[in-house]
Amino acid sequence: MRKLIITSITKTMTDQAETIESIQGRLDILTKGLVSEENSVQYYETLLEKTPSDSQENIGIKRMYEELRQEEIKHVAKFKSLIAHWNEQLEILQTN
């Protein structure tokens, strides 16, 4: 039953054309998400700086922080790409 409801909502959402307002809603959420992702990058950078390399355990911890930081950097790039895409779509709608 739950899958049917979600499928119905998704179908309704995808059948509707984008409007200036819906794109602005997307951009609002994406902008907030970008800030969150950038904060995550900063968080892992801080952890990397504060973690000493004085033991094998801490070296492992630092490696993990670096991997997580790199993943967050990818997320930042994805959010920026999505923001650029939806800004372009917004411009198209505003010029029509």
Biopython code that builds the backbone (N, CA, C, O; Angstrom):
import numpy as np
from Bio.PDB.StructureBuilder import StructureBuilder

atoms = [
    (1, "MET", "N", (0.816, -1.200, 0.000)),
    (1, "MET", "CA", (0.000, 0.000, 0.000)),
    (1, "MET", "C", (0.860, 1.265, 0.000)),
    (1, "MET", "O", (0.586, 2.212, -0.737)),
    (2, "ARG", "N", (1.901, 1.268, 0.835)),
    (2, "ARG", "CA", (2.767, 2.444, 0.943)),
    (2, "ARG", "C", (3.449, 2.747, -0.387)),
    (2, "ARG", "O", (3.548, 3.909, -0.780)),
    (3, "LYS", "N", (3.925, 1.704, -1.087)),
    (3, "LYS", "CA", (4.597, 1.896, -2.363)),
    (3, "LYS", "C", (3.640, 2.513, -3.380)),
    (3, "LYS", "O", (4.045, 3.355, -4.181)),
    (4, "LEU", "N", (2.392, 2.104, -3.353)),
    (4, "LEU", "CA", (1.395, 2.643, -4.264)),
    (4, "LEU", "C", (1.188, 4.136, -4.025)),
    (4, "LEU", "O", (1.081, 4.908, -4.978)),
    (5, "ILE", "N", (1.131, 4.541, -2.771)),
    (5, "ILE", "CA", (0.946, 5.954, -2.435)),
    (5, "ILE", "C", (2.145, 6.771, -2.916)),
    (5, "ILE", "O", (1.979, 7.823, -3.534)),
    (6, "ILE", "N", (3.358, 6.278, -2.629)),
    (6, "ILE", "CA", (4.570, 6.993, -3.056)),
    (6, "ILE", "C", (4.627, 7.073, -4.568)),
    (6, "ILE", "O", (4.973, 8.119, -5.118)),
    (7, "THR", "N", (4.292, 5.981, -5.254)),
    (7, "THR", "CA", (4.295, 5.968, -6.711)),
    (7, "THR", "C", (3.294, 6.989, -7.251)),
    (7, "THR", "O", (3.584, 7.688, -8.222)),
    (8, "SER", "N", (2.123, 7.079, -6.630)),
    (8, "SER", "CA", (1.110, 8.045, -7.065)),
    (8, "SER", "C", (1.595, 9.472, -6.877)),
    (8, "SER", "O", (1.410, 10.315, -7.755)),
    (9, "ILE", "N", (2.214, 9.748, -5.739)),
    (9, "ILE", "CA", (2.735, 11.097, -5.480)),
    (9, "ILE", "C", (3.825, 11.439, -6.487)),
    (9, "ILE", "O", (3.838, 12.534, -7.049)),
    (10, "THR", "N", (4.739, 10.501, -6.714)),
    (10, "THR", "CA", (5.833, 10.726, -7.658)),
    (10, "THR", "C", (5.289, 10.965, -9.057)),
    (10, "THR", "O", (5.758, 11.865, -9.753)),
    (11, "LYS", "N", (4.306, 10.176, -9.482)),
    (11, "LYS", "CA", (3.732, 10.347, -10.811)),
    (11, "LYS", "C", (3.060, 11.712, -10.933)),
    (11, "LYS", "O", (3.219, 12.390, -11.948)),
    (12, "THR", "N", (2.319, 12.115, -9.921)),
    (12, "THR", "CA", (1.664, 13.419, -9.939)),
    (12, "THR", "C", (2.706, 14.531, -10.051)),
    (12, "THR", "O", (2.516, 15.486, -10.804)),
    (13, "MET", "N", (3.798, 14.410, -9.310)),
    (13, "MET", "CA", (4.833, 15.437, -9.323)),
    (13, "MET", "C", (5.533, 15.510, -10.671)),
    (13, "MET", "O", (5.853, 16.602, -11.141)),
    (14, "THR", "N", (5.777, 14.359, -11.303)),
    (14, "THR", "CA", (6.510, 14.365, -12.569)),
    (14, "THR", "C", (5.623, 14.743, -13.745)),
    (14, "THR", "O", (6.132, 15.136, -14.795)),
    (15, "ASP", "N", (4.305, 14.634, -13.593)),
    (15, "ASP", "CA", (3.398, 15.017, -14.669)),
    (15, "ASP", "C", (3.228, 16.520, -14.778)),
    (15, "ASP", "O", (2.806, 17.022, -15.819)),
    (16, "GLN", "N", (3.550, 17.237, -13.724)),
    (16, "GLN", "CA", (3.342, 18.687, -13.704)),
    (16, "GLN", "C", (4.574, 19.405, -14.257)),
    (16, "GLN", "O", (5.713, 19.021, -13.991)),
    (17, "ALA", "N", (4.309, 20.456, -15.032)),
    (17, "ALA", "CA", (5.404, 21.254, -15.585)),
    (17, "ALA", "C", (6.010, 22.119, -14.481)),
    (17, "ALA", "O", (5.334, 22.500, -13.525)),
    (18, "GLU", "N", (7.271, 22.413, -14.634)),
    (18, "GLU", "CA", (7.931, 23.313, -13.697)),
    (18, "GLU", "C", (7.420, 24.730, -13.906)),
    (18, "GLU", "O", (7.100, 25.136, -15.023)),
    (19, "THR", "N", (7.352, 25.465, -12.817)),
    (19, "THR", "CA", (6.970, 26.874, -12.866)),
    (19, "THR", "C", (8.105, 27.683, -12.236)),
    (19, "THR", "O", (9.031, 27.124, -11.649)),
    (20, "ILE", "N", (8.016, 28.982, -12.367)),
    (20, "ILE", "CA", (9.017, 29.842, -11.724)),
    (20, "ILE", "C", (9.047, 29.557, -10.227)),
    (20, "ILE", "O", (10.118, 29.473, -9.627)),
    (21, "GLU", "N", (7.876, 29.409, -9.631)),
    (21, "GLU", "CA", (7.798, 29.168, -8.189)),
    (21, "GLU", "C", (8.368, 27.800, -7.800)),
    (21, "GLU", "O", (9.056, 27.678, -6.787)),
    (22, "SER", "N", (8.084, 26.779, -8.601)),
    (22, "SER", "CA", (8.607, 25.449, -8.246)),
    (22, "SER", "C", (10.128, 25.407, -8.372)),
    (22, "SER", "O", (10.805, 24.757, -7.576)),
    (23, "ILE", "N", (10.655, 26.094, -9.365)),
    (23, "ILE", "CA", (12.113, 26.140, -9.523)),
    (23, "ILE", "C", (12.739, 26.949, -8.387)),
    (23, "ILE", "O", (13.797, 26.588, -7.873)),
    (24, "GLN", "N", (12.084, 28.038, -8.002)),
    (24, "GLN", "CA", (12.601, 28.805, -6.867)),
    (24, "GLN", "C", (12.598, 27.954, -5.599)),
    (24, "GLN", "O", (13.504, 28.068, -4.774)),
    (25, "GLY", "N", (11.589, 27.104, -5.440)),
    (25, "GLY", "CA", (11.562, 26.173, -4.309)),
    (25, "GLY", "C", (12.725, 25.201, -4.363)),
    (25, "GLY", "O", (13.372, 24.940, -3.349)),
    (26, "ARG", "N", (12.988, 24.670, -5.537)),
    (26, "ARG", "CA", (14.138, 23.768, -5.713)),
    (26, "ARG", "C", (15.433, 24.489, -5.338)),
    (26, "ARG", "O", (16.260, 23.959, -4.597)),
    (27, "LEU", "N", (15.593, 25.705, -5.862)),
    (27, "LEU", "CA", (16.818, 26.466, -5.610)),
    (27, "LEU", "C", (16.989, 26.792, -4.127)),
    (27, "LEU", "O", (18.110, 26.797, -3.618)),
    (28, "ASP", "N", (15.900, 27.059, -3.444)),
    (28, "ASP", "CA", (15.958, 27.329, -2.009)),
    (28, "ASP", "C", (16.504, 26.116, -1.260)),
    (28, "ASP", "O", (17.403, 26.245, -0.428)),
    (29, "ILE", "N", (15.962, 24.949, -1.555)),
    (29, "ILE", "CA", (16.412, 23.720, -0.895)),
    (29, "ILE", "C", (17.855, 23.402, -1.274)),
    (29, "ILE", "O", (18.654, 23.024, -0.417)),
    (30, "LEU", "N", (18.190, 23.553, -2.550)),
    (30, "LEU", "CA", (19.560, 23.270, -2.987)),
    (30, "LEU", "C", (20.566, 24.212, -2.334)),
    (30, "LEU", "O", (21.666, 23.790, -1.977)),
    (31, "THR", "N", (20.202, 25.478, -2.176)),
    (31, "THR", "CA", (21.099, 26.441, -1.534)),
    (31, "THR", "C", (21.336, 26.066, -0.079)),
    (31, "THR", "O", (22.467, 26.129, 0.402)),
    (32, "LYS", "N", (20.287, 25.681, 0.620)),
    (32, "LYS", "CA", (20.430, 25.234, 2.011)),
    (32, "LYS", "C", (21.271, 23.964, 2.084)),
    (32, "LYS", "O", (22.105, 23.815, 2.977)),
    (33, "GLY", "N", (21.047, 23.053, 1.144)),
    (33, "GLY", "CA", (21.835, 21.823, 1.106)),
    (33, "GLY", "C", (23.301, 22.096, 0.839)),
    (33, "GLY", "O", (24.172, 21.452, 1.423)),
    (34, "LEU", "N", (23.578, 23.045, -0.038)),
    (34, "LEU", "CA", (24.964, 23.417, -0.343)),
    (34, "LEU", "C", (25.672, 23.928, 0.906)),
    (34, "LEU", "O", (26.815, 23.558, 1.173)),
    (35, "VAL", "N", (24.998, 24.772, 1.662)),
    (35, "VAL", "CA", (25.587, 25.290, 2.902)),
    (35, "VAL", "C", (25.907, 24.136, 3.845)),
    (35, "VAL", "O", (26.974, 24.106, 4.457)),
    (36, "SER", "N", (24.990, 23.197, 3.960)),
    (36, "SER", "CA", (25.192, 22.037, 4.828)),
    (36, "SER", "C", (26.399, 21.216, 4.378)),
    (36, "SER", "O", (27.213, 20.803, 5.204)),
    (37, "GLU", "N", (26.513, 20.981, 3.085)),
    (37, "GLU", "CA", (27.642, 20.202, 2.557)),
    (37, "GLU", "C", (28.967, 20.941, 2.770)),
    (37, "GLU", "O", (29.973, 20.329, 3.126)),
    (38, "GLU", "N", (28.961, 22.251, 2.552)),
    (38, "GLU", "CA", (30.178, 23.035, 2.777)),
    (38, "GLU", "C", (30.568, 23.012, 4.256)),
    (38, "GLU", "O", (31.752, 22.953, 4.589)),
    (39, "ASN", "N", (29.581, 23.057, 5.130)),
    (39, "ASN", "CA", (29.860, 22.953, 6.564)),
    (39, "ASN", "C", (30.454, 21.590, 6.914)),
    (39, "ASN", "O", (31.320, 21.489, 7.782)),
    (40, "SER", "N", (29.989, 20.556, 6.240)),
    (40, "SER", "CA", (30.539, 19.215, 6.481)),
    (40, "SER", "C", (32.004, 19.139, 6.062)),
    (40, "SER", "O", (32.820, 18.536, 6.759)),
    (41, "VAL", "N", (32.336, 19.746, 4.930)),
    (41, "VAL", "CA", (33.738, 19.775, 4.491)),
    (41, "VAL", "C", (34.579, 20.459, 5.566)),
    (41, "VAL", "O", (35.638, 19.964, 5.953)),
    (42, "GLN", "N", (34.096, 21.595, 6.035)),
    (42, "GLN", "CA", (34.811, 22.351, 7.072)),
    (42, "GLN", "C", (34.970, 21.532, 8.347)),
    (42, "GLN", "O", (36.023, 21.564, 8.985)),
    (43, "TYR", "N", (33.928, 20.802, 8.715)),
    (43, "TYR", "CA", (33.950, 19.963, 9.913)),
    (43, "TYR", "C", (35.059, 18.916, 9.817)),
    (43, "TYR", "O", (35.838, 18.746, 10.755)),
    (44, "TYR", "N", (35.129, 18.216, 8.688)),
    (44, "TYR", "CA", (36.167, 17.194, 8.533)),
    (44, "TYR", "C", (37.556, 17.810, 8.462)),
    (44, "TYR", "O", (38.519, 17.210, 8.941)),
    (45, "GLU", "N", (37.677, 18.988, 7.877)),
    (45, "GLU", "CA", (38.975, 19.664, 7.859)),
    (45, "GLU", "C", (39.421, 19.998, 9.285)),
    (45, "GLU", "O", (40.597, 19.851, 9.620)),
    (46, "THR", "N", (38.500, 20.437, 10.105)),
    (46, "THR", "CA", (38.813, 20.734, 11.508)),
    (46, "THR", "C", (39.238, 19.466, 12.243)),
    (46, "THR", "O", (40.214, 19.476, 12.993)),
    (47, "LEU", "N", (38.515, 18.389, 12.030)),
    (47, "LEU", "CA", (38.873, 17.117, 12.680)),
    (47, "LEU", "C", (40.257, 16.647, 12.237)),
    (47, "LEU", "O", (41.039, 16.139, 13.041)),
    (48, "LEU", "N", (40.545, 16.822, 10.959)),
    (48, "LEU", "CA", (41.873, 16.443, 10.458)),
    (48, "LEU", "C", (42.969, 17.259, 11.139)),
    (48, "LEU", "O", (44.003, 16.717, 11.531)),
    (49, "GLU", "N", (42.741, 18.546, 11.276)),
    (49, "GLU", "CA", (43.739, 19.418, 11.906)),
    (49, "GLU", "C", (43.946, 19.075, 13.379)),
    (49, "GLU", "O", (45.064, 19.159, 13.886)),
    (50, "LYS", "N", (42.881, 18.692, 14.059)),
    (50, "LYS", "CA", (42.949, 18.467, 15.502)),
    (50, "LYS", "C", (43.376, 17.049, 15.883)),
    (50, "LYS", "O", (43.696, 16.796, 17.044)),
    (51, "THR", "N", (43.384, 16.132, 14.932)),
    (51, "THR", "CA", (43.749, 14.753, 15.237)),
    (51, "THR", "C", (45.246, 14.574, 15.034)),
    (51, "THR", "O", (45.746, 14.779, 13.928)),
    (52, "PRO", "N", (45.966, 14.198, 16.078)),
    (52, "PRO", "CA", (47.408, 13.996, 15.933)),
    (52, "PRO", "C", (47.716, 12.719, 15.142)),
    (52, "PRO", "O", (46.886, 11.815, 15.049)),
    (53, "SER", "N", (48.890, 12.668, 14.592)),
    (53, "SER", "CA", (49.341, 11.477, 13.856)),
    (53, "SER", "C", (50.309, 10.669, 14.718)),
    (53, "SER", "O", (51.315, 10.159, 14.224)),
    (54, "ASP", "N", (50.003, 10.560, 15.997)),
    (54, "ASP", "CA", (50.942, 9.947, 16.944)),
    (54, "ASP", "C", (50.729, 8.456, 17.180)),
    (54, "ASP", "O", (51.444, 7.848, 17.977)),
    (55, "SER", "N", (49.756, 7.863, 16.500)),
    (55, "SER", "CA", (49.539, 6.423, 16.647)),
    (55, "SER", "C", (48.915, 5.884, 15.364)),
    (55, "SER", "O", (48.374, 6.637, 14.554)),
    (56, "GLN", "N", (49.000, 4.580, 15.197)),
    (56, "GLN", "CA", (48.395, 3.954, 14.024)),
    (56, "GLN", "C", (46.878, 4.155, 14.031)),
    (56, "GLN", "O", (46.259, 4.333, 12.982)),
    (57, "GLU", "N", (46.293, 4.123, 15.227)),
    (57, "GLU", "CA", (44.851, 4.343, 15.322)),
    (57, "GLU", "C", (44.484, 5.746, 14.825)),
    (57, "GLU", "O", (43.542, 5.902, 14.048)),
    (58, "ASN", "N", (45.221, 6.755, 15.267)),
    (58, "ASN", "CA", (44.934, 8.125, 14.827)),
    (58, "ASN", "C", (45.207, 8.316, 13.343)),
    (58, "ASN", "O", (44.508, 9.080, 12.677)),
    (59, "ILE", "N", (46.205, 7.636, 12.826)),
    (59, "ILE", "CA", (46.468, 7.701, 11.382)),
    (59, "ILE", "C", (45.270, 7.133, 10.621)),
    (59, "ILE", "O", (44.845, 7.691, 9.610)),
    (60, "GLY", "N", (44.729, 6.013, 11.121)),
    (60, "GLY", "CA", (43.529, 5.437, 10.512)),
    (60, "GLY", "C", (42.340, 6.375, 10.596)),
    (60, "GLY", "O", (41.566, 6.503, 9.646)),
    (61, "ILE", "N", (42.201, 7.029, 11.735)),
    (61, "ILE", "CA", (41.116, 7.994, 11.921)),
    (61, "ILE", "C", (41.266, 9.145, 10.935)),
    (61, "ILE", "O", (40.291, 9.560, 10.308)),
    (62, "LYS", "N", (42.485, 9.662, 10.796)),
    (62, "LYS", "CA", (42.724, 10.768, 9.863)),
    (62, "LYS", "C", (42.438, 10.359, 8.424)),
    (62, "LYS", "O", (41.905, 11.147, 7.643)),
    (63, "ARG", "N", (42.792, 9.129, 8.077)),
    (63, "ARG", "CA", (42.498, 8.651, 6.719)),
    (63, "ARG", "C", (40.986, 8.621, 6.484)),
    (63, "ARG", "O", (40.502, 8.998, 5.417)),
    (64, "MET", "N", (40.253, 8.166, 7.503)),
    (64, "MET", "CA", (38.795, 8.113, 7.375)),
    (64, "MET", "C", (38.222, 9.512, 7.239)),
    (64, "MET", "O", (37.357, 9.745, 6.394)),
    (65, "TYR", "N", (38.691, 10.446, 8.056)),
    (65, "TYR", "CA", (38.231, 11.828, 7.948)),
    (65, "TYR", "C", (38.497, 12.382, 6.552)),
    (65, "TYR", "O", (37.657, 13.077, 5.981)),
    (66, "GLU", "N", (39.668, 12.069, 6.009)),
    (66, "GLU", "CA", (40.010, 12.567, 4.676)),
    (66, "GLU", "C", (39.084, 11.967, 3.620)),
    (66, "GLU", "O", (38.639, 12.672, 2.715)),
    (67, "GLU", "N", (38.794, 10.681, 3.727)),
    (67, "GLU", "CA", (37.877, 10.052, 2.776)),
    (67, "GLU", "C", (36.490, 10.691, 2.864)),
    (67, "GLU", "O", (35.850, 10.947, 1.844)),
    (68, "LEU", "N", (36.038, 10.941, 4.078)),
    (68, "LEU", "CA", (34.734, 11.573, 4.270)),
    (68, "LEU", "C", (34.736, 13.007, 3.739)),
    (68, "LEU", "O", (33.755, 13.452, 3.142)),
    (69, "ARG", "N", (35.822, 13.718, 3.955)),
    (69, "ARG", "CA", (35.954, 15.085, 3.441)),
    (69, "ARG", "C", (35.876, 15.085, 1.914)),
    (69, "ARG", "O", (35.196, 15.920, 1.317)),
    (70, "GLN", "N", (36.571, 14.152, 1.301)),
    (70, "GLN", "CA", (36.547, 14.055, -0.165)),
    (70, "GLN", "C", (35.140, 13.768, -0.676)),
    (70, "GLN", "O", (34.729, 14.308, -1.703)),
    (71, "GLU", "N", (34.410, 12.933, 0.027)),
    (71, "GLU", "CA", (33.029, 12.626, -0.363)),
    (71, "GLU", "C", (32.155, 13.881, -0.261)),
    (71, "GLU", "O", (31.328, 14.136, -1.137)),
    (72, "GLU", "N", (32.337, 14.649, 0.788)),
    (72, "GLU", "CA", (31.570, 15.888, 0.951)),
    (72, "GLU", "C", (31.924, 16.895, -0.141)),
    (72, "GLU", "O", (31.057, 17.637, -0.603)),
    (73, "ILE", "N", (33.182, 16.928, -0.556)),
    (73, "ILE", "CA", (33.594, 17.817, -1.651)),
    (73, "ILE", "C", (32.852, 17.441, -2.935)),
    (73, "ILE", "O", (32.453, 18.320, -3.699)),
    (74, "LYS", "N", (32.668, 16.149, -3.174)),
    (74, "LYS", "CA", (31.889, 15.697, -4.340)),
    (74, "LYS", "C", (30.445, 16.175, -4.225)),
    (74, "LYS", "O", (29.842, 16.593, -5.213)),
    (75, "HIS", "N", (29.896, 16.111, -3.016)),
    (75, "HIS", "CA", (28.524, 16.571, -2.809)),
    (75, "HIS", "C", (28.402, 18.067, -3.087)),
    (75, "HIS", "O", (27.424, 18.512, -3.688)),
    (76, "VAL", "N", (29.384, 18.834, -2.654)),
    (76, "VAL", "CA", (29.381, 20.279, -2.912)),
    (76, "VAL", "C", (29.340, 20.524, -4.420)),
    (76, "VAL", "O", (28.573, 21.360, -4.897)),
    (77, "ALA", "N", (30.160, 19.801, -5.158)),
    (77, "ALA", "CA", (30.196, 19.966, -6.613)),
    (77, "ALA", "C", (28.846, 19.600, -7.241)),
    (77, "ALA", "O", (28.383, 20.283, -8.154)),
    (78, "LYS", "N", (28.224, 18.539, -6.759)),
    (78, "LYS", "CA", (26.925, 18.120, -7.285)),
    (78, "LYS", "C", (25.864, 19.186, -7.005)),
    (78, "LYS", "O", (25.075, 19.525, -7.888)),
    (79, "PHE", "N", (25.844, 19.711, -5.791)),
    (79, "PHE", "CA", (24.878, 20.758, -5.459)),
    (79, "PHE", "C", (25.101, 21.985, -6.334)),
    (79, "PHE", "O", (24.135, 22.574, -6.820)),
    (80, "LYS", "N", (26.345, 22.380, -6.543)),
    (80, "LYS", "CA", (26.637, 23.536, -7.391)),
    (80, "LYS", "C", (26.160, 23.294, -8.820)),
    (80, "LYS", "O", (25.629, 24.198, -9.465)),
    (81, "SER", "N", (26.350, 22.087, -9.302)),
    (81, "SER", "CA", (25.900, 21.724, -10.647)),
    (81, "SER", "C", (24.374, 21.793, -10.752)),
    (81, "SER", "O", (23.834, 22.312, -11.729)),
    (82, "LEU", "N", (23.693, 21.270, -9.748)),
    (82, "LEU", "CA", (22.229, 21.322, -9.744)),
    (82, "LEU", "C", (21.724, 22.760, -9.656)),
    (82, "LEU", "O", (20.751, 23.119, -10.319)),
    (83, "ILE", "N", (22.372, 23.568, -8.853)),
    (83, "ILE", "CA", (21.983, 24.973, -8.740)),
    (83, "ILE", "C", (22.155, 25.680, -10.085)),
    (83, "ILE", "O", (21.285, 26.447, -10.498)),
    (84, "ALA", "N", (23.260, 25.428, -10.759)),
    (84, "ALA", "CA", (23.489, 26.034, -12.074)),
    (84, "ALA", "C", (22.408, 25.588, -13.066)),
    (84, "ALA", "O", (21.880, 26.403, -13.822)),
    (85, "HIS", "N", (22.089, 24.309, -13.056)),
    (85, "HIS", "CA", (21.055, 23.784, -13.958)),
    (85, "HIS", "C", (19.720, 24.467, -13.712)),
    (85, "HIS", "O", (19.074, 24.929, -14.652)),
    (86, "TRP", "N", (19.303, 24.533, -12.452)),
    (86, "TRP", "CA", (17.987, 25.107, -12.157)),
    (86, "TRP", "C", (17.975, 26.624, -12.327)),
    (86, "TRP", "O", (16.924, 27.196, -12.614)),
    (87, "ASN", "N", (19.110, 27.283, -12.158)),
    (87, "ASN", "CA", (19.177, 28.713, -12.480)),
    (87, "ASN", "C", (18.970, 28.935, -13.974)),
    (87, "ASN", "O", (18.303, 29.886, -14.381)),
    (88, "GLU", "N", (19.549, 28.049, -14.790)),
    (88, "GLU", "CA", (19.353, 28.135, -16.243)),
    (88, "GLU", "C", (17.885, 27.922, -16.597)),
    (88, "GLU", "O", (17.326, 28.648, -17.418)),
    (89, "GLN", "N", (17.268, 26.927, -15.976)),
    (89, "GLN", "CA", (15.850, 26.654, -16.231)),
    (89, "GLN", "C", (14.980, 27.844, -15.814)),
    (89, "GLN", "O", (14.008, 28.184, -16.489)),
    (90, "LEU", "N", (15.343, 28.462, -14.705)),
    (90, "LEU", "CA", (14.604, 29.632, -14.233)),
    (90, "LEU", "C", (14.731, 30.783, -15.228)),
    (90, "LEU", "O", (13.746, 31.458, -15.528)),
    (91, "GLU", "N", (15.930, 31.007, -15.736)),
    (91, "GLU", "CA", (16.133, 32.069, -16.732)),
    (91, "GLU", "C", (15.288, 31.833, -17.969)),
    (91, "GLU", "O", (14.707, 32.764, -18.524)),
    (92, "ILE", "N", (15.225, 30.571, -18.398)),
    (92, "ILE", "CA", (14.424, 30.232, -19.585)),
    (92, "ILE", "C", (12.953, 30.582, -19.340)),
    (92, "ILE", "O", (12.310, 31.206, -20.184)),
    (93, "LEU", "N", (12.432, 30.180, -18.192)),
    (93, "LEU", "CA", (11.033, 30.485, -17.884)),
    (93, "LEU", "C", (10.787, 31.976, -17.746)),
    (93, "LEU", "O", (9.738, 32.473, -18.154)),
    (94, "GLN", "N", (11.740, 32.691, -17.177)),
    (94, "GLN", "CA", (11.549, 34.126, -16.974)),
    (94, "GLN", "C", (11.614, 34.915, -18.278)),
    (94, "GLN", "O", (11.038, 35.999, -18.373)),
    (95, "THR", "N", (12.304, 34.387, -19.278)),
    (95, "THR", "CA", (12.394, 35.102, -20.569)),
    (95, "THR", "C", (11.245, 34.762, -21.499)),
    (95, "THR", "O", (11.062, 35.418, -22.525)),
    (96, "ASN", "N", (10.475, 33.756, -21.156)),
    (96, "ASN", "CA", (9.314, 33.386, -21.998)),
    (96, "ASN", "C", (8.059, 34.090, -21.589)),
    (96, "ASN", "O", (7.008, 33.884, -22.197)),
]
sb = StructureBuilder()
sb.init_structure("model")
sb.init_model(0)
sb.init_chain("A")
sb.init_seg("    ")
for serial, (resi, resn, name, xyz) in enumerate(atoms, 1):
    if name == "N":
        sb.init_residue(resn, " ", resi, " ")
    sb.init_atom(name, np.array(xyz, "f"), 0.0, 1.0, " ", f" {name:<3s}", serial, name[0])
structure = sb.get_structure()
